[in-house]
Amino acid sequence: MFGFIFYVGGCFIASGLITFLWMTMKPIANRNDMHSLRNMSILFVLLLGGPYAYTEYLTSAHGDEMHDAILKGFEESEIDGEIVYYKVLSVSGDRARAIAVGLEQETWGGTDRPIVAVTLERTAGEWEPSSFYVVYSDRLGRENYTFPPFR
């Protein structure tokens, strides 16, 4: 939750700074035509949604071929629950980075959504998990964030 709040705040600040810098580079005679609030809003939406759109593109393009490797990396982690969804964050040659979000029962009766980051390597044409890291888990006391934030 806090990760998403910081992400939204960072996108708002970045869009404000970029708009301010863009405004200062324009001639004074043209400043009335700039519509800076509209431009800042458009830039904010692009900064906010851009990383999610890129992640969705990578997941749709490479997710099916990496599904078994991501599932295997999730199962090797210390998470007791099942996987809910996964997202491919980056692909570079024979290496890829993905996250898997699970659903785990808490001892008090509630549920947790742990996140496992999985590094994948392609060997002999097949994707295999090379390492994993539990990013977020209430039970394990891990409280890190992903970029872009997922839960």
C-alpha positions in Angstrom: 0.0 0.0 0.0 2.7 2.5 1.0 4.7 1.5 -2.1 1.8 2.5 -4.4 1.3 5.8 -2.5 5.0 6.7 -2.8 4.9 5.7 -6.5 1.9 8.0 -7.2 3.6 10.8 -5.3 6.8 10.3 -7.2 4.9 10.4 -10.5 3.2 13.6 -9.5 6.4 15.3 -8.5 8.2 14.1 -11.6 5.4 15.3 -13.9 5.4 18.7 -12.1 9.2 19.0 -12.5 9.2 18.1 -16.1 6.3 20.4 -16.8 8.1 23.2 -15.0 11.3 22.7 -16.9 9.3 22.5 -20.2 7.6 25.8 -19.3 10.8 27.6 -18.6 12.3 26.6 -22.0 9.4 28.2 -24.0 9.5 31.8 -25.1 7.4 34.2 -22.9 5.2 35.1 -25.8 4.1 31.5 -26.2 3.4 30.7 -22.5 -0.3 31.5 -22.7 -0.8 28.6 -25.2 1.0 26.0 -23.1 -1.9 24.6 -21.0 0.5 23.5 -18.3 -2.1 21.9 -16.1 -3.4 19.8 -19.0 0.1 18.8 -20.0 1.1 17.9 -16.4 -2.0 15.7 -16.1 -1.2 13.9 -19.3 2.4 13.4 -18.3 1.3 12.2 -14.9 -1.0 9.5 -16.4 1.9 8.4 -18.8 4.4 8.2 -15.9 1.9 6.3 -13.8 0.7 3.9 -16.4 3.8 3.5 -18.5 5.6 0.9 -16.4 2.4 -1.1 -15.9 1.8 -1.1 -19.7 5.3 -2.3 -20.4 5.0 -5.0 -17.8 1.7 -6.2 -19.3 3.3 -6.2 -22.7 6.2 -8.3 -21.5 3.9 -10.7 -19.7 1.7 -11.2 -22.8 4.7 -11.6 -25.1 6.8 -13.9 -22.9 4.6 -15.1 -20.0 3.4 -18.4 -21.5 6.9 -19.7 -22.2 8.1 -18.7 -18.7 5.0 -19.9 -16.8 6.5 -23.3 -15.7 9.8 -21.7 -14.6 8.1 -18.9 -12.6 5.9 -21.5 -10.9 8.9 -23.7 -10.1 10.8 -20.6 -8.7 7.7 -19.7 -6.6 7.4 -23.3 -5.3 11.1 -23.3 -4.2 10.6 -20.2 -2.1 9.5 -20.3 1.5 5.9 -19.3 0.7 3.3 -21.9 1.7 0.4 -20.7 -0.4 -0.5 -20.9 -4.1 0.4 -18.5 -6.9 -2.4 -16.0 -7.9 -0.6 -14.3 -10.8 2.8 -13.4 -12.2 4.2 -10.6 -14.2 7.4 -10.5 -16.4 9.3 -7.3 -15.4 12.2 -7.5 -17.8 13.7 -9.7 -20.5 17.3 -9.3 -21.7 18.7 -12.0 -24.0 18.8 -15.2 -22.0 17.9 -13.6 -18.6 14.6 -12.4 -17.4 13.1 -11.1 -14.2 9.6 -11.8 -13.0 7.5 -11.5 -9.9 4.9 -14.0 -8.6 2.1 -12.9 -6.3 0.7 -15.7 -4.1 -2.1 -16.2 -1.6 -1.2 -17.5 1.8 -3.3 -18.2 4.8 -2.4 -16.4 8.0 -2.4 -18.0 11.4 -5.0 -15.6 12.7 -7.4 -16.6 9.8 -6.7 -13.8 7.3 -4.8 -14.0 4.1 -1.5 -12.5 2.9 -0.4 -11.7 -0.7 3.3 -12.5 -0.6 5.5 -11.5 -3.6 8.5 -13.5 -4.9 10.9 -12.1 -7.4 12.3 -14.8 -9.7 15.4 -14.5 -11.9 15.2 -16.8 -14.9 17.8 -18.0 -17.4 17.3 -19.7 -20.7 19.3 -22.9 -21.0 18.9 -25.2 -24.1 15.9 -23.2 -25.2 14.0 -23.6 -21.9 13.5 -21.0 -19.1 14.7 -22.2 -15.7 14.7 -20.3 -12.4 18.3 -19.4 -11.3 17.4 -17.5 -8.1 14.5 -16.2 -6.2 13.9 -13.6 -3.5 10.9 -13.1 -1.2 10.1 -9.4 -1.7 7.0 -9.2 0.6 5.6 -11.6 3.2 3.9 -10.8 6.5 4.7 -14.3 7.9 8.4 -14.0 7.0 8.7 -10.4 8.0 9.9 -9.1 4.6 8.6 -5.7 3.6 10.3 -4.6 0.4 8.7 -3.1 -2.8 8.6 -3.9 -6.5 8.6 -1.4 -9.3 6.0 -0.8 -10.4 4.1 -1.7 -7.2 2.0 -4.9 -7.3 0.0 -6.6 -4.6 
